[in-house]
Amino acid sequence: MSSKLYVGNLTYSVRDDDLVQQFSAFGQVQSAKVMMERDTGRSKGFGFVEMSNSQEAEAAIQGLHGKNMGGRDLTVNIARPMEARPPRSGGYGGGYEGNRGGNY
């Protein structure tokens, strides 16, 4: 079993330190990261916590999954590897072609 956990349904005010504080009751937290929007800097509402071993990770799941934090019930489970995404189409995708002498 992995020791990296997915933590979902976070309020937008939760930060990395808040996750460390919550999860440290179940063992040593190796890392905690709330995922943030690149453009706005606002939380995406989920994050990842890595515990020092799988037993601590399981204890954290048992202790925190469904627990209310800031008005929301947390989703805590083993993190899955990120799925491959299809490549993005490049460029700006057309749209405006300028005035080519037509009547607009």
Disulfide bonds with the S-S distance in Angstrom:
none
